[in-house]
Amino acid sequence: MKILQNIFKLIVIGCVLLVLLMLCSCKKEAITPGNYQPNITVVDTTHWQDQYGNGGTLPNWGTPNNTNPLYGTNWVLIDVNYNYAHVTKSDTVHFISNTRYTVGSDTTKFSYALYSTMGNGTIDLHNFNPINGLYLSANNFNPSTFTTTPVGGTILLNLKDNLTSTNNLYTSTFKKI
């Protein structure tokens, strides 16, 4: 009799589990982009570029928007003061792009950087041949200096040698042409 009771208990437990499984199971959709919430239509983004006349590529607008005030300007280094010595110069610096310059008739392109931080301008001149081919920088000047200086006007830059630890300073005068 005890065996029949155990079999009956197993049948009842099995039936209860079967009913619970049937109640809990439902057909589930696979998770795909767009079906995280009910009744959301999925937007087809496979051909997004078709809405643009150029097929989604960036157009070539020619010369970039040049916000660098030195681009396209020419300056003549007219003198340099270093360690109580004064040297008169006449080297023309041509700023031919936002990051490149040439000196005089030499077509070798050297790099420079002009930027402003917290209201102070900084210029870095790499391989500046008029002053011994040094890597020089000047900072703490008004960033609008290059745009507000008229043609024929001069600016004074304290160029520091960035590759030596002695802080060599070349006080240089440039004339805008």
N, C-alpha and C positions, 0 to 999 in steps of 0.2 A: 504494500500500500504506500509505503514511504517512497518508493521508486516512482509510482504514478503521480504522487504529489510533486516530486521534483521535476518530472517531465512536464506537468501542467504549469508549474511556475516558469519553467524555461520557455514554454509556448506563449504564455501570457507576456513575459518580458520581451520576447522576440516580436510579438504583435505590437506591443506598445512602441518599441524602437522603430518598427516598420512604419507605423502611423506617423511618428515624429519625423522620420526621414522624409516621408512623402509631403508632410506639411511644410517642412523647412526648405525643401528643394524647389528651385524655380529656374527657369531658363535665364541665364545671365549673358549680357552682351560683353564682348571683349572690349577692353579699355583702349580707345583710340582718341586722338586729339579731337575735341569738340563734343564728346558724349559724357562729360563729367557731370553735367546736370541734365535733367529731363527736358525734352522738347527744344534743344538747341540745334540749330542747323549748322552743319559743318561748311565753312567757307573754303572753296577750292583755291589754294595759293600756289598751285603748281605752275601757273602761267602768269605770274604777277607782272612780268615785263610787257605783256601785250597791251596794257593800258597806256603805255608810253610810246610816242612816235619814234623814239630812237632805240627801242628794244631794251630799255633799262640800263643802257650804258651812259656814263657821264659824258657830256658833250665837251668838245675842245673849244674853249672860249678864247683861245689865243694867249696873250700874255696874262699872267696871274694878277690878281688884285695886289698891287704893291703898296703895302702900308709902310714899308721901310723908307724913311725920308732920304737916305743916302743913295738909293737906287737911281741911276741916271744922272747923278751929279758929279762934278769934277772939282777938286780942291788942290791948291798948290801949297806944299809945305815950304814956307818962306824962311823960317829960322828955327833953330833948336838950341836950347840952353841946357848944359849938362856939366855939373861940377865946376861952376863958375866960368865955364867956357861957352862962348857964343859962336855958332856956326850958321852962316847964311846959306840957305838952300834954295832950290827952284825945281823941286820934284813934283810933277803933277800926278795926282792919284785919281784914277777913273773908277767909279763904283758902277760896274757893268751889270750887276744883278743884286738880288737880295742878300747874297752870301759871298760874292766874288768881286775882286778889284784887280786892276793892273796899275803899273807905275810907268809913266812916260810913254815911250813908244814900244816898250817891251810887251809882248802879247802873253807872257806867262801870267796865268790867273792864280791869285792867292786868295785865301779865304779870310772873311771877317764876320763878326757878329755884332749886331747893334740891338740892344734890348733895354727895357725900362723896368725897374723894380722899385715899388713904393715911391714913385715920383723922382727917382734918380736915374739918369741915363748911364749906360755902360757901353763901351765899344772895345772889342778885341780885334787886334790886327795881327794876323799870323804872317810870319816871314816878311816883316816890313823892311824892305831893302833900303829905303832912304835913311833908316837908322840901324845900320849894321845887320839887317835881316833878322831882327829880333822879334820875339812874340811879345807884343806890348798891349797894354790895356789902360784905358782911362775911365774913371767913374766919378760919381758925384757931380755931374753936370746936368743942366736942364735938358730933358729929353727932346724938347722942341727946338733946341739950339740949331740943328741942321736945317730945319724948315723956316725958321724966322730970320736967319742970317741972309741978308740980301746979296746979290751978285756983287762982288768987289769987297764985301765985308769980311772980317776976320774973326776967328775963334781961337781961343787958347786952350790947349789940352795938356794936362799933366800925364804923360804916358809912362807907365811903370813897366819895367822889365819883369815879365812873369816867370822867367826861367832861372833867375838868380835869387839867392836868399838875401842879397844886400839891398834890395828895394831901390835899384837905380832908377832915378826919375829924370825923364827927358821932357822939359817944358817946351812945347812945340806950338808954333803959330801957323794956322792954316788959313788960306784965303780962298773964298768961293769964286769960281770963274764960270 
